[in-house]
């Protein structure tokens, strides 16, 4: 089988969708499929380029810049046509949200192929971004056309599927398949990453409003025994640094910006508790939770209605869930773990077992491949 993935970016560009696209592509290639990926250049670059990830062909369309979360890439439709001609895929696997994916609606060669649309997240209309809210009425017809044209749609959790207004008219062709995370190698020894002695709390993610890191800082102010390592970059960096100064947390919080994979794995290995304090359904699944569970860390996360977070972290089994945007509840959950070492150990062990059982690449890829085969059988032209 020959598969062409259409994504926004590809690692080493950071992000949960990017990480999973690579994991799935690698699992497919290891299983004998011929796999290519079309994405955007992570850095602003006029020219398109090609590279490889093992046997996977990676094509990155030139990107002139970015408007809100949307890459500006006039070359993307042409690159899509070129990739189809070069790789002759049996189907397209389209990862959204990604405005450039709408090129598939315009390229005749793409329209002749079956499509799987991987619905990673809705456009968050409750976002703090006014640009996003104002742009959505123009985005929505294209989004609906993409879903209408898709032969199958993958949602990453039942909770997200059921809460998605955009998916509601198309539920008959939606299948739930979770994300997955590979087994990682033990990181080499490295320097101590935390700013001071104390209970080591780790948070990882883009520094965006919906991640709720301001709420985490407010909770931390009530937990003098905790020290926080915050890994990620984004538009809220300056505001978060100002919040740290205002709360007097300079000696207990270290913001690293974006780090390489080795440093990230060292952070998980050195941490004692992991926290994902996101505010809304823009946090559709939480790949970082799988990273924390793989590392054997107990997790504290937000119980976001309609998000897959509550399916990844089994409350009271592998972690604790708290109401979003509630610093007092978050502080209480973190304090509970701080004071109960056996509970931390139990949550970490059960979370790791949960990752092994439900979120490994092989079984997830098997579900995707089964979907591919059903789709190809259903869309095959009848004999005669």
C-alpha positions in Angstrom: 0.0 0.0 0.0 1.2 3.5 -0.9 0.2 6.3 1.5 0.7 10.1 1.2 0.3 12.0 4.5 -0.6 15.7 4.3 0.4 17.5 7.4 1.2 21.0 8.7 4.8 20.3 9.8 7.0 17.3 10.4 9.6 16.7 13.1 11.9 18.0 14.3 9.2 20.7 14.3 7.5 20.4 17.7 3.9 19.6 18.3 1.6 16.7 19.2 0.1 16.4 15.6 3.6 16.5 14.1 5.0 13.9 16.5 2.1 11.5 15.9 2.3 11.9 12.1 5.9 10.8 12.2 5.1 7.9 14.6 2.3 6.6 12.4 4.4 7.1 9.2 7.3 5.2 10.7 5.1 2.3 11.9 3.6 2.1 8.4 7.0 2.1 6.8 8.2 -0.6 9.2 5.1 -2.7 8.3 6.1 -2.6 4.6 4.0 0.3 3.3 5.4 2.9 1.0 5.0 6.2 2.8 5.5 9.9 1.9 4.7 13.1 3.7 3.9 16.5 2.4 4.1 19.3 5.0 5.5 22.9 5.3 9.0 24.1 6.0 9.1 24.8 9.7 11.3 27.8 9.2 10.2 30.7 6.9 11.6 29.7 3.6 10.6 30.5 0.0 11.9 27.3 -1.5 10.5 23.8 -1.1 12.8 21.0 -0.3 12.8 17.2 0.1 14.5 15.0 2.7 14.0 11.6 4.2 13.2 10.0 7.6 14.5 6.5 7.1 12.5 5.2 4.1 9.9 7.9 4.4 10.1 10.6 1.8 9.5 14.1 3.4 8.5 17.0 1.1 8.3 20.4 2.7 6.6 23.2 0.8 8.1 26.6 1.0 6.4 28.9 3.5 6.3 32.6 3.2 5.1 33.2 6.7 2.1 32.5 8.9 -1.2 34.2 9.6 -2.4 33.3 13.1 -1.9 29.5 13.0 -2.2 29.2 9.2 1.0 28.7 7.2 1.2 30.8 4.0 2.3 28.5 1.3 1.2 29.3 -2.3 3.3 26.4 -3.5 1.4 23.8 -1.6 -1.2 22.8 -4.3 1.6 22.5 -6.8 3.7 20.4 -4.4 0.6 18.2 -3.7 0.2 17.5 -7.4 3.9 16.8 -7.7 3.9 14.3 -4.8 0.9 12.4 -6.2 2.6 12.2 -9.6 5.9 11.1 -8.0 4.6 8.6 -5.3 1.4 7.4 -6.9 -0.4 6.9 -3.6 -3.3 4.6 -3.1 -4.9 7.1 -0.7 -4.4 10.5 1.0 -4.2 10.7 4.8 -5.0 14.3 5.6 -4.1 15.7 9.1 -6.2 18.7 10.2 -6.5 21.5 11.3 -4.3 22.7 8.4 -5.5 25.3 5.9 -3.2 24.0 3.2 -5.0 20.7 3.3 -7.8 22.4 1.4 -5.6 22.2 -1.6 -6.8 18.6 -2.0 -10.2 20.0 -2.9 -8.7 21.9 -5.8 -6.2 19.4 -7.2 -7.9 17.0 -9.7 -5.3 14.2 -9.0 -6.1 14.4 -5.3 -9.8 14.3 -5.9 -9.4 11.0 -7.8 -8.0 9.3 -4.7 -9.7 8.0 -1.5 -9.2 10.3 1.5 -8.8 9.7 5.2 -9.2 12.9 7.2 -7.5 12.7 10.6 -9.4 15.1 12.8 -6.9 16.1 15.5 -8.9 19.1 16.8 -11.7 21.5 16.1 -11.0 25.2 15.5 -11.3 26.6 19.1 -14.0 29.3 18.8 -13.6 30.1 22.5 -10.0 30.9 21.9 -8.5 34.2 23.1 -7.5 34.9 19.5 -9.8 37.4 17.9 -8.2 36.7 14.6 -9.1 33.0 14.8 -12.8 33.8 15.7 -13.1 36.3 12.9 -11.4 34.0 10.3 -13.5 31.0 11.1 -16.6 31.9 9.0 -14.3 32.0 5.9 -12.6 28.7 7.0 -15.8 26.8 7.8 -17.1 26.2 4.2 -13.7 24.7 3.3 -13.6 22.6 6.5 -17.1 21.3 5.7 -16.2 20.5 2.1 -13.2 18.6 3.2 -15.3 16.5 5.6 -18.0 15.9 3.0 -15.5 14.7 0.5 -13.6 12.4 2.9 -14.2 8.7 2.6 -13.4 8.2 6.3 -12.7 10.4 9.3 -10.6 9.5 12.3 -11.3 11.1 15.7 -8.8 10.6 18.5 -11.3 10.0 21.2 -15.0 9.2 21.6 -15.4 12.2 23.8 -14.0 14.6 21.2 -16.0 13.0 18.4 -19.2 13.4 20.4 -18.6 17.0 21.4 -17.5 18.2 17.9 -20.0 20.4 16.2 -18.1 20.2 13.0 -18.1 16.4 12.9 -21.8 16.0 13.9 -23.1 15.8 10.3 -20.5 13.2 9.3 -20.7 10.8 12.3 -21.5 7.8 10.1 -18.0 7.9 8.6 -16.1 8.8 11.8 -14.0 6.1 13.5 -12.2 6.5 16.8 -8.6 5.6 16.8 -6.3 7.0 19.6 -2.9 8.6 19.1 0.2 6.6 20.0 3.7 7.0 21.3 6.8 5.0 20.5 9.0 3.2 23.1 11.8 5.6 23.9 15.4 4.9 24.8 16.7 5.8 28.2 18.2 9.3 27.9 21.9 9.7 28.7 22.9 11.3 32.0 22.6 15.1 31.9 22.7 18.2 34.0 20.1 18.8 36.6 17.4 20.9 34.8 15.4 22.2 37.8 16.0 25.7 39.2 16.2 24.7 42.9 15.6 21.8 45.3 12.0 20.8 45.8 9.2 18.6 44.4 9.9 18.5 40.7 7.0 19.4 38.6 7.2 19.3 34.8 4.9 21.0 32.2 5.5 20.8 28.5 3.7 22.5 25.6 3.3 25.5 23.4 3.1 28.7 25.4 -0.4 29.5 24.3 -3.4 30.8 26.3 -5.4 27.5 26.1 -2.5 25.6 27.8 -3.4 27.2 31.1 0.1 27.8 32.3 -0.9 31.0 34.0 -3.3 28.9 36.2 -0.4 26.6 36.9 1.7 29.5 38.1 -1.1 30.7 40.3 -1.3 27.2 41.8 2.4 27.0 42.3 2.4 30.3 44.3 0.4 28.3 47.0 2.9 25.4 46.9 6.2 26.6 48.4 7.7 23.1 48.3 7.4 22.8 44.5 9.8 23.8 41.7 8.6 23.9 38.1 10.3 23.3 34.8 8.3 24.7 31.9 9.3 23.6 28.4 8.0 25.2 25.3 7.9 28.3 23.2 5.1 30.5 22.0 3.3 33.8 22.0 2.6 33.9 25.8 6.2 33.7 26.8 6.6 37.4 27.8 3.2 37.3 29.7 4.3 34.2 31.6 7.6 35.7 32.5 5.8 38.7 33.9 3.4 36.5 35.8 6.4 34.7 37.4 7.9 38.0 38.5 4.6 39.3 39.8 4.1 36.1 41.9 7.7 36.1 43.2 8.4 32.7 41.6 11.7 33.6 39.9 13.8 31.1 42.0 11.3 28.3 41.6 10.4 28.3 37.9 12.7 27.7 35.0 11.4 28.4 31.5 13.6 26.7 28.9 12.0 27.6 25.6 12.1 24.8 23.0 14.6 22.0 23.7 16.0 19.1 21.8 14.7 15.6 22.1 17.5 14.4 24.4 16.9 17.3 26.9 13.2 16.7 26.8 13.6 13.0 27.7 16.0 14.0 30.5 13.4 16.3 31.8 10.8 13.5 32.0 13.4 11.2 33.6 14.2 13.8 36.3 10.6 14.9 37.0 8.4 13.6 39.8 5.0 14.9 38.7 3.6 16.0 35.4 0.9 18.7 34.9 -1.2 19.6 31.9 -3.4 22.5 33.0 -5.2 23.2 29.7 -8.3 25.3 29.7 -10.5 24.1 26.8 -11.1 21.7 23.9 -8.2 23.2 22.0 -6.4 20.5 24.0 -8.0 17.6 22.1 -5.9 14.7 23.4 -2.5 15.6 25.0 0.4 13.8 23.4 2.5 15.1 26.3 0.4 13.0 28.7 1.6 9.8 26.8 5.2 11.0 27.1 4.7 11.5 30.9 3.0 8.1 31.3 5.7 6.4 29.3 8.2 7.9 31.8 6.2 6.5 34.7 5.1 10.0 36.0 1.9 10.6 37.9 -0.2 13.1 36.0 -2.5 16.0 37.0 -4.6 17.3 34.1 -7.7 19.3 33.4 -11.1 17.5 33.2 -12.1 19.3 30.0 -15.6 18.5 28.8 -15.5 17.0 25.3 -11.7 16.5 25.3 -9.8 13.2 25.1 -7.7 14.2 28.1 -10.1 12.5 30.4 -9.8 9.2 28.4 -6.0 9.3 28.4 -5.6 10.0 32.1 -7.9 7.6 33.9 -8.9 9.6 37.0 -7.9 7.9 40.2 -6.1 5.2 38.3 -3.1 6.8 36.6 -3.6 10.5 37.7 -5.9 13.2 38.9 -8.3 15.4 37.0 -9.3 18.8 38.2 -11.7 21.5 36.8 -10.0 23.7 34.2 -9.1 27.2 35.1 -9.2 26.4 38.9 -5.9 27.2 40.5 -7.1 26.2 44.0 -8.2 22.7 42.8 -5.0 22.3 40.9 -2.9 23.2 43.9 -4.9 20.8 46.1 -4.3 17.9 43.6 -0.6 18.6 43.4 -0.4 18.9 47.2 -2.1 15.5 47.5 0.5 13.9 45.3 3.3 15.7 47.1 2.2 14.3 50.4 1.4 10.7 49.2 4.5 8.9 47.9 2.7 5.5 47.5 0.0 7.2 45.4 2.6 8.9 43.2 4.3 5.5 42.6 1.0 3.7 41.9 -0.2 6.3 39.5 3.2 6.3 37.7 3.2 2.5 37.4 -0.4 2.2 36.3 0.0 5.1 33.8 3.0 3.4 32.2 1.0 0.1 32.0 -1.9 2.1 30.4 0.4 3.5 27.8 1.7 0.1 26.9 -1.7 -1.4 26.6 -3.6 1.3 24.7 -1.2 3.7 23.1 1.5 1.8 21.3 2.2 2.4 17.6 1.6 -1.2 16.5 -2.0 -1.7 17.6 -2.9 1.9 16.6 -1.4 1.4 13.1 -3.2 -1.9 12.8 -6.5 0.0 13.3 -5.5 2.6 10.7 -4.4 -0.1 8.2 -7.7 -2.0 8.7 -9.5 1.3 8.0 -7.4 1.8 4.8 -8.2 -1.6 3.5 -12.0 -1.3 4.1 -11.9 2.1 2.4 -10.0 0.8 -0.6 -12.3 -2.1 -1.0 -15.3 0.2 -0.7 -14.0 2.7 -3.2 -12.6 0.2 -5.8 -14.3 0.5 -9.2 -16.6 -2.5 -9.8 -15.4 -5.0 -12.3 -16.8 -4.6 -15.8 
